[in-house]
Amino acid sequence: MADNHGPVKPPPGIIYTDSELDQPEVRPVELAIQRIGIYGWRKYCLYCSTLLLFCLALVNFGLMLWVIDVMELKASRAGPMHIRESSVSIRGDVEFTKGIVCNNFSGFDQEDLTLESNQDVRLRAVEPDQQGGSAVTLTSGQVEVITPSFQASFNNSVYFNATPQRLELSANQVLVTSASGLVVNGEVQANRLANNFVLNQGLTIESVGQALTLQAAEEMSLVSQTGDVTLSAFGDVALNAGGILRLNGGDYVLDSLPTLTTDVGATAFQLCVCASGRLYRVAAGAVCTSGIALCA
């Protein structure tokens, strides 16, 4: 290898000047350079993907702003739903698909509260141990209440109280408008039973096919202020008193007493009593022994 700094001898047939001969020989050197980065179609795909993601981000941001505007999302509300520190209020129709658990559920002032379901509506309150409690079920054909005690009140006054042992009605007036009346399979204890004077239908106490007992620990009165009092029976009517039995009236009419055949048609009779206490009558002026056969 020739020295680059020494004189260069020209090949034969070629003439060089002295200045050209004195310059060192320069030879090209090939260097292996490794390129760093993404080039070519990869770089094109990267730029296109970045541009597409940027466009999608702009679209999503615009959709988010549109949703916020349509649903009226704010710090304290979401559309018709107002979020407060201790409550959530919603104006309009609300649909619950998985039930709701809350301490208080109420409507707005001067507005109706409607609970509607295409199936049953169940309201349930349970004890902390998930045992017992009360439940109200509304179906298309009935209302079912399951509770150990049921109360109805108004202005802090209880006018209806029902337990398995007792039913109390504290209203000033209990009106039964059923065409068949009130049917009670047991005893009835009341201070007063009265009909509705406006309806002009009277008051009927009836026991169909069974005995009817009216009992009081002290006095009992049957009073008709403007009409009659009638006691009738298919069999006998017995009036028993431990003391005195008083019949006070202007007239006493005994028109069905046994009478001798010979005395039928008489205008006046005298009253006779058998030894058994049975009453019969004979014609006026006749002796009672004449009708002794009626005592048999």
C-alpha positions in Angstrom: 0.0 0.0 0.0 1.5 3.3 -1.0 2.0 6.1 1.4 -0.7 8.7 1.1 1.7 11.5 2.1 4.6 10.6 -0.4 4.8 11.5 -4.0 2.5 9.6 -6.3 3.9 8.2 -9.4 1.6 8.5 -12.3 0.8 5.5 -14.4 2.4 5.4 -17.8 0.6 7.3 -20.5 -0.9 9.8 -18.2 0.5 13.3 -17.6 -0.1 15.1 -14.3 1.0 18.5 -13.3 3.3 19.0 -10.3 0.5 20.4 -8.2 -1.7 17.4 -8.9 1.2 15.0 -8.1 1.9 16.6 -4.8 -1.7 16.2 -3.5 -2.5 13.1 -1.4 -4.7 10.4 -3.0 -8.4 10.5 -1.7 -10.3 7.3 -1.8 -14.0 6.8 -1.1 -14.8 5.0 2.1 -18.1 3.1 2.5 -19.7 3.4 6.1 -22.5 1.1 7.4 -25.0 3.6 8.9 -28.0 2.0 10.8 -31.2 4.1 10.5 -33.2 4.6 13.8 -37.0 5.1 13.7 -40.0 4.2 11.6 -39.9 4.8 7.9 -41.8 3.9 4.9 -45.3 2.4 5.1 -45.1 1.8 8.8 -44.6 5.6 9.4 -47.6 6.3 7.1 -49.8 3.8 9.1 -48.7 5.3 12.4 -49.7 8.8 11.3 -53.0 7.6 9.9 -53.8 5.8 13.2 -52.9 8.8 15.3 -55.1 11.0 13.2 -58.0 8.5 13.4 -57.7 8.3 17.3 -57.6 12.1 17.5 -60.8 12.3 15.4 -62.5 9.7 17.6 -61.5 11.6 20.7 -63.1 14.7 19.3 -66.3 12.8 18.4 -66.4 11.3 21.9 -65.9 14.6 23.5 -68.6 16.1 21.4 -71.0 13.3 22.3 -70.2 13.7 26.0 -71.0 17.4 25.8 -74.3 16.5 24.0 -75.3 13.9 26.6 -74.5 16.4 29.4 -76.7 19.0 27.7 -79.6 16.7 26.9 -79.7 15.0 30.4 -79.0 18.4 32.1 -76.2 16.9 34.2 -75.0 19.3 36.9 -73.4 19.0 40.2 -76.7 18.7 42.1 -79.0 17.2 39.5 -79.3 14.8 36.6 -82.2 15.8 34.5 -85.4 15.5 36.6 -83.5 13.9 39.5 -82.3 16.4 42.1 -79.6 15.2 44.5 -79.6 16.7 47.9 -77.6 15.9 51.0 -80.2 13.6 52.6 -82.7 12.9 49.8 -83.2 12.4 46.1 -86.2 14.0 44.4 -87.4 13.1 40.9 -90.2 14.9 39.0 -91.9 12.8 36.4 -92.3 9.1 35.7 -89.7 6.7 37.2 -89.3 3.1 36.4 -87.6 0.7 38.8 -86.5 -2.6 37.3 -84.8 -4.2 40.3 -86.8 -2.8 43.2 -86.1 0.0 45.6 -84.9 0.2 49.2 -85.5 3.4 51.1 -86.6 4.9 54.5 -89.1 7.3 53.1 -91.0 7.4 49.8 -93.3 10.3 49.3 -94.8 12.5 46.6 -94.5 16.3 46.1 -96.9 18.7 47.7 -100.2 19.2 45.9 -99.4 16.3 43.6 -100.6 12.7 43.4 -98.3 9.8 44.0 -99.0 6.8 41.7 -97.4 3.3 42.0 -98.1 1.2 38.9 -97.0 -2.2 37.9 -98.0 -4.7 35.2 -97.7 -7.4 37.9 -98.1 -7.4 41.7 -97.0 -4.4 43.8 -95.4 -5.5 47.1 -94.6 -3.2 50.0 -92.6 -4.9 52.8 -91.0 -3.9 56.1 -89.0 -6.5 58.0 -87.3 -6.6 61.3 -83.5 -6.3 61.5 -83.2 -10.1 61.8 -85.2 -10.4 58.5 -88.0 -12.2 60.5 -91.6 -11.1 61.0 -92.5 -7.6 59.8 -95.4 -6.5 57.7 -96.2 -6.7 54.0 -98.8 -5.3 51.6 -99.5 -6.9 48.3 -101.6 -5.4 45.6 -102.8 -7.6 42.8 -105.2 -7.1 39.9 -108.0 -8.6 42.0 -107.2 -8.1 45.7 -105.2 -6.3 48.4 -103.5 -8.6 50.8 -102.1 -7.2 54.1 -99.9 -9.4 56.3 -99.2 -7.8 59.7 -99.5 -8.7 63.4 -101.5 -5.5 64.0 -103.3 -3.2 61.6 -104.2 0.4 62.5 -106.0 3.2 60.6 -105.7 6.7 62.0 -106.5 10.3 61.2 -105.0 13.4 62.9 -103.3 11.2 65.4 -106.6 9.5 66.3 -106.9 5.7 65.8 -110.3 4.8 64.5 -109.6 1.3 63.4 -107.4 -1.3 65.1 -107.3 -4.9 64.2 -105.3 -7.7 65.9 -105.7 -11.5 65.9 -107.6 -11.2 69.2 -109.6 -8.0 68.8 -111.1 -5.6 66.3 -111.8 -2.0 67.4 -113.8 0.7 65.6 -113.5 4.1 67.2 -115.5 6.1 64.7 -118.4 8.2 65.7 -120.6 6.3 63.3 -120.2 2.9 61.6 -122.5 2.7 58.5 -123.1 -0.7 56.7 -124.7 -0.2 53.3 -124.6 -3.8 52.1 -127.9 -5.1 50.7 -127.6 -8.3 52.8 -126.7 -6.4 56.0 -123.9 -7.2 58.5 -123.1 -10.8 59.1 -121.3 -11.6 62.3 -120.1 -15.2 63.2 -119.9 -14.6 66.9 -121.0 -12.1 69.6 -121.7 -8.5 69.0 -121.1 -6.0 71.9 -122.3 -2.5 71.4 -123.7 0.4 73.4 -126.1 1.3 70.7 -127.5 -0.1 67.4 -129.4 2.3 65.2 -130.4 2.6 61.6 -129.9 5.5 59.2 -132.9 7.7 59.6 -132.4 9.3 56.2 -132.6 6.0 54.3 -135.9 5.1 56.0 -135.1 1.4 55.9 -135.6 0.5 59.6 -133.3 -1.8 61.6 -133.5 -5.5 61.5 -131.6 -7.9 63.8 -132.0 -11.4 62.4 -130.7 -14.9 63.1 -131.6 -17.2 60.2 -132.3 -20.8 61.4 -130.6 -20.2 64.7 -131.4 -18.7 68.1 -131.0 -15.0 68.8 -130.0 -13.8 72.2 -130.1 -10.3 73.5 -128.3 -10.1 76.8 -127.3 -7.3 79.2 -125.6 -7.3 82.6 -128.0 -4.6 83.8 -131.1 -3.1 82.2 -132.4 -3.7 78.7 -134.9 -1.5 76.9 -136.9 -1.9 73.7 -138.3 1.5 72.9 -140.1 2.8 69.8 -140.6 6.5 69.9 -143.0 6.8 67.0 -144.2 3.3 66.2 -144.9 -0.1 67.6 -142.8 -2.9 69.1 -143.8 -6.4 67.9 -142.7 -9.7 69.4 -143.7 -12.7 67.3 -142.6 -16.3 67.3 -143.4 -19.5 65.5 -143.5 -21.2 68.8 -143.8 -19.7 72.3 -142.8 -16.3 73.7 -141.6 -16.5 77.3 -141.2 -13.5 79.6 -139.3 -14.5 82.7 -138.5 -12.1 85.5 -136.9 -12.8 88.9 -138.9 -10.0 90.4 -142.0 -8.2 89.2 -143.3 -8.4 85.6 -145.0 -5.1 84.8 -147.3 -4.4 81.8 -148.1 -0.8 81.7 -150.4 0.4 78.9 -153.7 2.1 78.2 -155.4 -1.0 76.8 -154.6 -4.7 76.9 -155.9 -6.8 74.0 -155.9 -10.6 74.4 -157.8 -11.6 71.3 -156.5 -15.2 70.9 -157.3 -16.6 74.3 -159.0 -20.1 74.3 -162.8 -19.7 74.5 -165.6 -22.2 74.9 -167.5 -22.9 71.7 -170.8 -21.8 73.4 -169.3 -18.5 74.3 -168.0 -17.6 70.8 -169.7 -14.4 69.7 -170.1 -13.0 73.1 -169.6 -9.2 73.4 -167.9 -9.4 76.8 -165.7 -12.0 78.6 -164.2 -12.6 81.9 -160.6 -13.8 82.4 -159.8 -17.0 84.0 -156.6 -18.7 85.1 -155.9 -22.4 85.2 -153.8 -24.0 88.0 -150.9 -24.2 85.5 -151.1 -20.5 84.9 -152.8 -20.8 81.5 -155.3 -18.0 80.7 -158.7 -18.6 79.1 -161.9 -16.7 78.9 -165.6 -17.3 79.4 -168.6 -15.3 78.7 -169.4 -12.5 81.1 -171.6 -13.7 84.0 -170.5 -17.3 83.6 -168.4 -19.1 86.2 -164.8 -20.0 85.3 -165.4 -23.6 86.1 -167.6 -23.9 83.1 -164.4 -23.7 81.0 -162.3 -25.9 83.1 -161.9 -28.2 80.1 -159.8 -25.6 78.4 -157.1 -26.1 81.1 -156.4 -29.7 79.9 
